[in-house]
């Protein structure tokens, strides 16, 4: 469920007509519903009620500080994967003891920044990283709390580019080597082992892969405890999928996911962390765009809009589907026809949809790309020297720009021409 609904013939975000926002902000722009963000966070929090747990929002999905502050004030922690994300989280008021630092390529500078600023744990991904982290921690007089990310060799049955838990993926330690790697970690002076981390992929639409991975984690927990390691925390990752297509598909709910966690690892007495991102932010955001032209092709019509692949790259990068809806509600019985919906970037890959049924559209009409809150604005670029689109958040009958659109002068003035040119 989200809070983007037609009312009086116009698509609204909560209690604000989107046409009004477009007139004030200009198109294209990202639009988030604060009520949807909070509702989705609470679904996960409720699903683990009664268990010692922390919901660490995977902020790579959408990292505007307004979103982070909103979720942080509701009790969320953060899963970060760079110094930039860590700094954003702290700037949004998230305390260090609610931030976990993931990622395969943490640098010495990032480790130092995070250790000085405060951190809940490092999710360590390799033996070289482990040794470097120990050296940095010792040099600062710190002990770094760590979980070790285990690669369980489980197929998440998702897109190849967002699968992270198979043996050929770059993430984690092979589970068959876990005991020797944990022994190394225990021997390093700057580290304190506190648990196990696992994350098998994103946009999972069934629970079976989670079940297989968590069974392996439960078995490993018992083995490592028998070896003398303190395993008090399990970071179980995230990746629960959302329905991008209006085809009656129903991915598992947070309640289903929570029940599985209780079944597979609830008996271990560990604190549970999960790292949802897409499920919280995906359906909480849309991209609003205006039709520039309707172009007649030889065998099709093109809907040329002012949003482009640099604004929302998922269709070009993953072949991803986003529902496209007009901001003005079609009249009952309105005829639909197929359009190729494309942007103005000079690449054929700048295509959002082919043959998509829509009511008759005209230049100046507004459309919304639904389920664009996750991996939309954060993956945007200034390709073709197009300004990054603004981000807007709605709260009830109020809206605010939470990231302004830069001017062309802002973009161009960042360039530095050396004197010798």
N, C-alpha and C positions, 0 to 999 in steps of 0.2 A: 504493500500500500504506500502511496505517496500523497502529497498535498497539491497536486497539479490537476485541477478539475475544471470542466466547463461550467460557467455560471452566467446566466443572462446572455448566452451566445458568445462569450469570450473565455478563452483559457485563462484561469487564474492560478497564481502561486499563493497558496493560503487565501488571504482575503484581498489580494491586490491583482487587478487586471493586468495581464502581461503587456497589453497594448500601451498602457500608461507608462510602464517602465521603459519600453522601447522608445517611446516619444521623448522621455527624459534623458536616456543614456545613449541612445543610438545603437545600431546593430553592426556586427553581431556582438552578443554578450552571453556570458554564463550566468545562470540564475540558480540559487540554492534555496531550499526551504529549510529553515532552522527546525521546524516541527518534525520534519521527516528525518533529519539527522539525529535528533534526540530520540525519536521513536525507535529507530533502528538500533541505536546504542542500547537503549533500555531492553530491547528484545534479547540481546546477548546477556546483559547483566542479569535479567530475570531467569534466563535459561540455566545459569550457574548458581542461582540462589541457594544458600545453605552450604556451598563449597567455598573454601578459602580461594579467592580468585582475583585477577585483575584483567580487565579488558584493555589491551594496548592497541589503540587505533593505529593501523598501518598508514601513516600519513603520506606515503608516496602516492596514495590514491587521490588525495586532494589536500594541499598543505597550506592554504591560506590561513593566516593567523586567526581570523575571525572564526573559522571552523574549528581550529585547535582549541581556542579559548572556550567556545561553546561546549565542546565535548569534555574538555578538562574540568570545567566547572560542574559537569554532571558526574565526575568521578573517573573519567577515562585516563589511562596512561597512554604513552605513545611508543610506537615501534619506529625507530629511525634508522636510516642507512647511509648517512653522510654527516659531516660536520655542519653542513648547511641546514639539514633537517633538524639536527640537534639544537642548533642556535635558534631556529624558528620556534621550536617547541618551548625552549626556555623563555624566549621573548614573549610567547603567548601565556606565560605564567605556569607552565607545567614543571613541577619540581623534579629534580634529578632522580629521586628515588621512585619515580613513576615512568622512567624512560629506559627502554632496552635498546641496545645498539646492535643491529644486525648487518649482514653484508660480507661478501667474500674478500673485499679489498681495502680494509681499514688501514690507514696510514699511521705512521708514528705521530704525526702532527695531530691527527684526529683523536688518537688514543689519549694524547696528553691533554688536549682540550677537554675531552669528556671526563677524564679522571679528575681534573682540577675542578670542573663544574659540577660534578656529582652524577652518578649513574646507578641505575638499579642492577644492571648486569650487562655484560658483553655476551652475545651469542657467537662463540668462536667457531670458525669454519675450517681451520687447517692447523697443522703442527707448526709451520713457519709463523703464522699469525700468533699462535700461542706463545712462542718463544719471544717474539718481538713485544707482545703485550706485557709479558713478565718483566722484560728489561725496562720498558718505559715505566711500569708501576714501581719497580724497585728504585729507579732513579728519582722518582717523586716521593718516595717514602709511603707509597700506597700499596694496598692489596686489592687486585681487581677481581670482583665477583664474576664468575663465568658459568654459563651452560655451554655444552659442546653440541653443535648441530650435527645430528646423525642423519645420514642418507639411508633410508630404509629400503631402497630399490623397490618402490611401489609406484605403479603407473596411476597417475591421477586422472587419466582419461579426459584430459583437457587439451587445449591448443598447445602444440609443440613449443611455442615460444614462451609459454608461461607455465610449463611443467618444470618442477624443481626437485623431485624426489626419486628420479631413476638414477641408476649407477652411472649412466653416461652424462648426467647433468653436472654442472660445475660446483654444485652446492654440497657442503657438509662432508663429514667423514664416513667412509663406508662402514656400515654397521658391523661387518665382520671384524673390523679393526678397532672397535670401540674400546675394548678392555685395555689394549696397549696404549691407546691415546689418552685415556683417562689416567692411566698410571703415570704417563709423562706429565700431564697437567698437575697431578698431585705432587710431583717432585719439583716443580718450578716455584721459586720463592715468591714471585709476585702475584700468584694466582690463588683463588679460593674456589674450588668446584662446589656449585650449589645445585646443579640439576642437569637436565637433558633438554635439548631443543630439537624440534622436527618441524619441517614445513614442506609439503609435497607439491604445491602448485596453487594456481589461482583459477577462479571461475569453475570450481567443482560443482557438478549438478547431481551427484549422488553420494551417498555416505559410505559405500563399500570401501573405497580407497582409504578414507580416514580410519575405518575400522581395522583394516589390515596394518596400517602404519602404527596405530595406537596399541595394538596387540604386541607388536614388536617392541615398542617403547616400554610397555609394562613388563615384559620379560627381561629387557635390558636393565630396567630399574632394579629388579630383584638381584640380578647378577652383579651389578656394580655395588649394591649395598653389601652383598656378601664379600666383595673384594675390599670393603672398608671405606667406600666413598659415601659422602653425605649427598643423598639425592632427595632434596626437600622441595624442589620446584620443577614443574614440567611446563615448558613453553611448547604448546601444541600447534603454533602457527595459525594460519587463517585460510583464506581462499574460498569461502563459501560463495557459491555462484548466485547470480540474480537472473530473472527472466528478461532478456533483451527483446525477444520477439513475442508478439501478442498471439501465441499459438497454443494457449492453454497448457504450456509447460509449467511445471511447478517444482522448482529445485527444493531441496530440503530446507526446512525452517530452522532458525536458531534454536527453537525448542527441541526439534529432532536432534540437532547437533549436540546440544547440551545433554540430552538423554544418552547419546552414544558415548560422550566423554565420561559420564557417571558409570556407564556399564564397563568401559574398557580400562579406565585408570582410577576410578573413584575409590577403590579399595586400598590404594597405595598411601593415602594420607598426605599427598603432596599438594602444595599450593599450585593452582592452575592459572596459566596465562594463555590467552588466545589473542590473535592479531588480525581481526577483521578490518578490511579497508573498503573494498568494493561494495560489500553488502550495506555498509553504513552510508557511504557517499553516493553510490551509483545512481539509485533512483531518487536521490535527494537533489539532483541537479539536472538542468536542461541547457542546451545551447539554442539561443534564439537567433534567427537569421531572417533576412529580407530577400525576397525574389527580386533580382535585377532585371532579368529577361526571361521570356519563354521563347525558346528557339526551335524552329521547325527543322528537323533533320530529314534525311531521305526516308528512313523507316521508323522514326521515333521522334518524340518531343523531349527537349532538354529543359529542365528547370535550373537556370543558372542563378545561384544564390550568393550572397556576400560573405558567407562563411566558407572556409576552405580547409584543405588538408592540414595546413599549418595550425589551424585553430582546433580541429578535432581529427587526429591522425589515425584513430583506431580502424576505421573502414579501409584506409589505404594500407596500413601496416599489417593488420590481422585479417582483413576481409570481414571485419566485425559488422554486425547488424545493429542499427538503431531505429526504433520506430520514429517516423516523421509525421507530425500532425500539424494542421493549420491552426493558427491562433484564433481565428474566427471560426466558430463551430459550424460545420456543414449543415445545411438544412436537411430535414428528414427526407429521405428518398433521393438525395442529390446523387447525380451520376459521377462515377469515379473513372479515371483513365490512367494508364501507365505513363510515368515520367522517369527519365534518367536524371537524378538530382546530382548536380555537379557544382564545383566551386570555380573561382576565377584564376586559380594558380595554373601556370602554363605547363601542366603535366596531365596526361590521360589518367594517371593514378589519382588525380583530384576528383574522385567520384565517390559520393556517399551511398548511392543506391542506383540500381538499374531496374527499369520496368516497375517502379514502385507505384501502386495504385493510390491516387490522391484525387480529391475533387478538382474541378477546373480551377487552375491557378492563374494569376495575373501579376504583372510587374507591380511591386509595392506591397504585395501580400506578405504576411509574416508566417513563418513556420517554426516549429520547435523540434529539435532532435532530443528525444527522451533518453533517459538512463545515461546521461552524459556527465554526471557528477564525478565519477571516478575515472582517472587516467584521461581526462579531457584537458582542463586548463593546465595541469602540471606537465603535460607532454607537448604543449603548444610551443611554437617557435615564431621567429620573425622572418621566416622564409619569404622570398620575394619582397623583402623590406615592408612587410605588412605588420602593423602594430599588434602587439599582444592584445587580445580582447579583454574588456573589463570583466570583473566578477561582481555580482550583486547578490545580496542575501535579503530574504524576506522573513519578517517576524510578525505574524498576524496581519494587521493592515498597514504595516510599515515596511519600507525597503531602504537599503543603504548600499552605496557602492563600496565594496571592500577591496577592490584593486582598480585603480583608474586606468583608462586607456592612455598609453603614452602618445604624445604628438610625434609627427614625422621629424620635427626638429630635435626632440628628445633622442630619437633613434640615431639620427645622422650625426648629432653632436657628440656621440660617444666615440666616434672614430677619431683617431689621432694621426694626422699626416706628418711624417717626419720632415725636418727642414730641408733634407737633401732631395726631396721629391719635387 
